[in-house]
């Protein structure tokens, strides 16, 4: 039995359900490629193609965002909340703009284009060349609230 998380905020950026259907379709494609070799190789191709595609989708959808222990942990980034400015909640239109023409090449992005909402948080540490972090999130208000609470507690 899994214990409840003590983190004030935790989110896994899982892949959409349609991607899992595409995993099965990748397996079907591989099965069709090897069907001239017989039924058994076709079944093996179905299993192997589906499994390989599922591993890729699962890996891509395993990115996590957490606010815990006075830090924002987003993917591989671990940033103390004392080095963060105010969190800006972005709607779908504004998030698209910050992913494209407004983006700074020095920023850190944990980007999932299939998630419309996002939060942009400025980095206030003068020794860090990263101007801000851009985080795709399904719950931008909760993430911004957790960051404010963590900063207040720090």
NORQUI-V753961 format. One record per residue. N is the residue number from 0. RES is the residue in one letter. NEAR is the number of other C-alpha atoms within 8 Angstrom. Layout:
# NORQUI-V753961
{{N RES NEAR} {N RES NEAR}}
This chain:
# NORQUI-V753961
{{0 X 2} {1 X 3} {2 X 4} {3 X 4} {4 X 4} {5 X 5} {6 X 9} {7 X 8} {8 X 11} {9 X 9} {10 X 8} {11 X 9} {12 X 11} {13 X 9} {14 X 11} {15 X 7} {16 X 6} {17 X 6} {18 X 9} {19 X 11} {20 X 8} {21 X 8} {22 X 14} {23 X 12} {24 X 9} {25 X 12} {26 X 16} {27 X 12} {28 X 10} {29 X 12} {30 X 15} {31 X 8} {32 X 8} {33 X 11} {34 X 10} {35 X 5} {36 X 7} {37 X 8} {38 X 7} {39 X 6} {40 X 11} {41 X 15} {42 X 9} {43 X 9} {44 X 13} {45 X 15} {46 X 9} {47 X 9} {48 X 16} {49 X 14} {50 X 10} {51 X 8} {52 X 12} {53 X 10} {54 X 8} {55 X 8} {56 X 12} {57 X 10} {58 X 8} {59 X 9} {60 X 10} {61 X 9} {62 X 11} {63 X 11} {64 X 13} {65 X 12} {66 X 16} {67 X 12} {68 X 5} {69 X 12} {70 X 11} {71 X 14} {72 X 13} {73 X 12} {74 X 8} {75 X 5} {76 X 7} {77 X 8} {78 X 9} {79 X 9} {80 X 12} {81 X 7} {82 X 9} {83 X 12} {84 X 8} {85 X 7} {86 X 11} {87 X 8} {88 X 11} {89 X 12} {90 X 9} {91 X 9} {92 X 7} {93 X 8} {94 X 13} {95 X 9} {96 X 10} {97 X 9} {98 X 8} {99 X 7} {100 X 6} {101 X 7} {102 X 9} {103 X 6} {104 X 4} {105 X 7} {106 X 11} {107 X 8} {108 X 7} {109 X 10} {110 X 7} {111 X 7} {112 X 6} {113 X 6} {114 X 9} {115 X 12} {116 X 14} {117 X 16} {118 X 16} {119 X 12} {120 X 12} {121 X 11} {122 X 12} {123 X 8} {124 X 7} {125 X 5} {126 X 4} {127 X 7} {128 X 6} {129 X 9} {130 X 11} {131 X 10} {132 X 13} {133 X 13} {134 X 11} {135 X 13} {136 X 13} {137 X 8} {138 X 7} {139 X 12} {140 X 7} {141 X 8} {142 X 12} {143 X 12} {144 X 8} {145 X 11} {146 X 12} {147 X 10} {148 X 8} {149 X 13} {150 X 10} {151 X 6} {152 X 6} {153 X 7}}
